[in-house]
Amino acid sequence: MRLILLLFLFLTPFSLLFASLNSKSAMVYYGEKISYSMVGIHEYIIVQPNLTNTYTHGFSLYKNQMYAYISIGEIDRTLEVYKDVKKEWIMAQNSAWSSDILDLKSKEYREFMFKRLIEPARKKGFKNFFFDTLDSYEVYSKSKEQRVANREALIAFIKEFHKRYPDSKLILNRGFNIIDDVHDIIQAVLFESYYYGVSGKELSYEAVSPQDREWLDIYIKKIKDYGLDVICLDYLDFKNEQETIELTQKIAKKGMIPYVSTRDLKRYGVSSKNAIKREIFTLIDGAGLDITEQGLIINSGVVFEYMGYMQHFHDISKGLPNVESMQHYRGVVIWLQNYNKHPAKMMKWIQKLIKKGIKVAFVRNFGTLPTNKLLKPLNIEVRALDVLSKKRDSR
């Protein structure tokens, strides 16, 4: 049993580490159930505060590197606090992201952000913040006077934030036109889409024009001159792993901290430094049995721990997780006591794992009767023992 598990690990390639450990790296992750073994290596870890469990050892260990996402110029209509947004604050809509663009000039709205968004995140344990949608007021500002007034309101809000929370670190998303006024109270500036981004209502992936990069270069230089870190977030569909790696290296050569991910930011992307995958997903059949009674701790736990891996147990009766949310696992072990009630569904799930490059090992049984129909898609051939015996006898 241990030999099978060891072979499973040895045959799985290690994640690549693009840069030295002295290079800074970043991660923007808007999914749930964050894997701290994947993100802890980064200097900047940007997450959604409402999706992050702060009552964990991982959060307490890395909280100084964690930044809570706060949208300043817009508000998502799905948020619970949206019901308290006053109609007079709404200036326009962003249909691509199902959000409303709000009036930064309103002192009442700015106080709403402090009381209903920032303070709750701080009470959860977040100390540092990432401010997004700073430039959304450009959508409804029709005159120079409106733009100037909104810009001044934005600067006032950021300075008020620093006054209230002088111990908090802050990252801005763009906000290029206010850098001269706030550079001394922020740690870094993130911007999206240097080589590749998304656009349109469908948020399609597309290449950025050289002209747009030339425009960005002007502001990038200014940010660097102030001694601030520049985080470049580009988007790819991750269909070509080599393309993703090359893009990350290309951004790093420009003197920026790279981060490449998919458009929803719900998968672990690629930066200058990338953690070796240390988690093993083990699919079990709970059936009212303790995992120690199933031999899991004795036969696998000791081996995995010795090799530096953590095992995550998942009861199949709770359903199969989405494969897209599993790319941080080093591999999957199928360790079922009984035959699964839906073997075809489970085998399709396993096929998806393999297509994503996640290695799978079966222990005890296949979770179903071994039939060619179910196992052939996995390139497993089933033969009767008597047929094999006859072949040996004929020799």
N, C-alpha and C positions, 0 to 999 in steps of 0.2 A: 504493500500500500504506500509506504513512504517513498519507495523508489519511483512509483508512478507520479507522485506529487512533485518530487525533485526534478524529474525529467520535464514535467510540465513547466516548471519555473526556468530551467536552464534553456529550454527551447524558445522562450519568449524574449525578444530583443529588448534591451534597456532603452529608456527614453534618452533623447539626445540632449546634451548640455552645450549650448551654442557658445557661451562666453565664459570667462573666468568668474569665480565667485565674487570678485571685486566689482564686476559690472552691476549696475542697478537694473532692476526689472519690475514689471508691473502686471497686474491682472484686473480685469473688469468682469465680474461675474454676477449676473442677475438671476441666477437659478436658486433653487432651494437646496437644503441639506448640503451645505458647503463642506468640501473635503479639505481639512486643514493640512493634511499631509501633502496636498497638491499646491496649496497657495502660500504656505508659511515661508517659502524661500524668497518671496517678493518683498521689496521695500514699500510698494504701494499696492494695496488690496482694496478695490472699490466694490462695494456690495449694496444690495437693497436692504435697508435696516428692518423692514417689516417681514422679510423672508429669511432673516438670519437669526439663528438661536444663539443668544449671547450667554446663556447659562451652560457653557461647556468649557472644558479645559482648553480646547483649541482657541476659543475666543480670548480667554484670559491670557493665554500665552502670546498671542499675536495682535492684541487690540491696539497697540501703538502703531501698527502698520495698517490697520483697518480704517477705511473711510466710508462713511455713510452717505449714500446717494440722496441728494435733495434737489428737486426741480424748482428753480427760482421763478422763471418766467412763465411756466405752464403748470397745469395740474391734470393728472390722469383722472378721467371720469370714473374709473373703477375703484379709486381709493375711498376708504370709509369717510375720510374728512371732507370729501367732495360735497357732501350734503350741506355742509356749513359754509360753502363758498357763496358769497353774495353776488347777485346778478350784475350789480353795477361794477364789479371788479372785472367781469369778462369783456375783453376787447375784441377777440377773434377766436377762431378755431383752427386746430391742426388736425385735419382729417386723417393724415397718414398714421398718427399715433393716438387717435381718439382722445385728444386732450384739449383743454381750453387755455388760451393765452390771456394772462391776467395783467392788471394795471399796476406796475411797479411804483407809480407815483402815489398810490393810495397808502397812507400810513397805516390804515386799518388792515390792509392786506399784508403789509410787511410785518405787522405785529402778529397776524394770523400765522405766518410762516414760523415765527419764533415759538409761539405757544403750541401750535398744533402739529408741527413737523420736526423742528429742531429739538425742542425740549423733550418730547417723548423718546427720540433717538438717544439723547444723552442719558435719560433715565434708564434706558436699556443697557447702557454701558459704553456707547460710542462717544469718543472724545474728538475725533477728527471727521471732516466732512468734505464731500465732493459736490460742488455746485454746478448744476447743468442748466441748459436752456437760458443762458444769460442774454443771448442776442434775440430772443423771440419777439421783443418789442418792435424790431425792425419791420415785422409783418404789418403792423397797424399804424406805424408812425408815417404819416403822409407829408410831414413838413420838417424842415431843419429844426424848428423850435420844439416839436414833439420829440424828435430824436435826442436833442440835447437834454430836455427835461427827464426823459426816461433814463438816459445815461447817468445823469446826476443822481437820480433816485437809486439806481443800481449801486453806484459807488457808496452812497450813504448807507445802504443796507449792509454791504460787506464791511464797512468800517464799524458799523454798530455791532455786527457779529463779533468782530475782533475785540471790541470794547467789552462786550458781555462775557466773552470766553477767550481771554488772552492766552490760555494754555492750549487751545485747539489749533491743530494744523489744518490747512485749507488748500484744496486743489480746485482750480477753475477749468471748466470746459470752454475753451476759446476765450471770449471776452477780451479780444485783442485791443479794442479801443479804450479799455480802462486800465491796462497794464501799468501805464505810467503813474496812475493814481493809487494802485493797490499792491504793487510789486513787493513792497517791504512787509506785507502781512500774509503772503501766500508762500507755499512751498514749491508748487509746480503748476504747470499749465498743460492740460490734455487737449488735444484736438483730434478730430476724426478725418479720415479720408485724405491721405497724402498720395498714395498710389492707387488704392482701390477703396470704393465706398458703396453706398446704396442710395437709390433715388426713386422718386415717383411714389404713387400710392401703393404700388406692389412691392416697394422697397427692393428693387432688383439690384443685383451686384453689377457694378460698372467701373471701368478704369477712369482715373482722374486725368484731366488734360494737363499738358506741360505748362500751359498758361496759368492754370489754377495753382499749380505747385510753385510757380515763380512768385505769385501773390502771397502764398503762405510763407515762403522763404523770408520775406521781408519781416514778418512778425516773429518768426522762429528766431531770427538773429537778434531781434530786440529782447526777446525773453531770455535767451542765452546770455546776452550782455548784462542782464540784471542778476546773473548767477543762479537762475531758476532751472529746475529740471523740466525737460520737455518730453511729454508722453505722447507718442503717435499711435493712434488706434485705427487700424485698417481692417476691412472686412473681406473675407473670402468664404466660399462655400465648403472648403476643406475637402474637395473631391480629389485634389492632387496634393499629397503630403509634401513632396519635394518643392512644389511651388510655394507652399506656406512657409517652409523653412527658408527658402531663398529670399522671400519678401521680408521676413523678419530680419535677416542679416543685412539686407539692403537698407532698411530703415536705420538699423544700428550704426552702419557706416556713415550715416548723415549726422551722427552725434546725438541721436534721440533715443529715448527708451521705447522700444517697439512693443506693441501688443497686437496680435492678429487673431480675430475670432469670427464667428458667424454673426449675422445681423441681429439675432435676438439676445446675444451675449449670455446664453444659457448653457454653454459648454465651456470647458477649460481650454483657453486658447494658448498661443505660443508667444513667449517673450525672450529676453536675452538669456535668462536662466529658467530652466524648467525642471521641476522635481521628478525624480525617478518614481514611477508608480509603485506604491507600497501597499495597496489594498487588494484583497482577494474576496470576490463575491462568492459566497457559498449558498447554493439553493438547497434548502432542506424541507423535509416533510414533518411539520410540527407534530401532528397527531397526538398531542397531549404529552409527548415525551420530552424530557430535558435533554439538551444537546450532549451532556456528559453521558447519558444513557445510550446515545447513538454512536458512541466512539469518536465523535468529532474532535473533542479536545485532545484525547490521547493520540489519535492517529494522524491528525492534521495540525492541530493548534501548536503543538510543541515544535514541529518541523518548520511551520511558517514563522513562528516567533524567533526561532534560532537563526533564520535567514533574513530577519528584519522586516517581516510582513505582518500586516494586520488583517484579521479575518472578519468579514461582515456577513452575518447569518441572516438569511431571508426565508421566511416560511412561504412555500408555494401557495398555500391556501389563501394568502393575502394578495394573490395575483402576481403577474410578471411585470417588472418595471420597464419603462420605456428605454429602449436600447440607446437612444440619443443621450440619455442622462448617465450612461455607464462608461464613458470613455476614460474615466480616471482609474478604472480597475485594471490591475495587471493581468488578471485572468478570472475565469469563472469555473467553479467546481460544482458539478451536479451530483449531489449526495442525497439520494432519496431512499427512504425505507420501503415505500410502497409504490405501486404503479400509479402514474398520474391519470386523473380522470379525463384530461384533454391533451393526449399525447401529440396530436397533430399540431395543435397550437403551440405547444412547448417546443417542438422541433423547428417550427418556422421562426420562433424567437431565437433559438440557438443558431440557425442559419444567418440571421441578421447580425448576431454577435460576431460570427466568423467573418462576415463581409466587412465589418468595421475593424477587423484586425485584432479582435479580442479572442485569445486562446481559450478553449473549453476542454475540461477533463471530466470524464464520467467515473464515478466511484460506486461500487456495489452493483448497480444495474443502470439501464438506460432510462429508467422511469417509465418504461413500457415494455411490452413483449417485443423482443428483437425481431423485427420483420424488415424485409427488403424495402417495402413501400415507405416505411418511416425513416429508415437509416440510410438508404441509398443516396438521398440528397447531401448527406454528410460524408459521402465516399466511404461508407462502412458497408462491407459485404457480409451477408449472413449465409452461412452454410450449415447444413445438418451434420452432426457428429458422425453418423453412420456413413455418410458420403465420404468424409475425410478418412475414415477407417478403411473403406474399400480402396481408396486411392493409395494408401500406404501399403495395403496387402498386395496390390497389383505390382508394386515396385519390388 
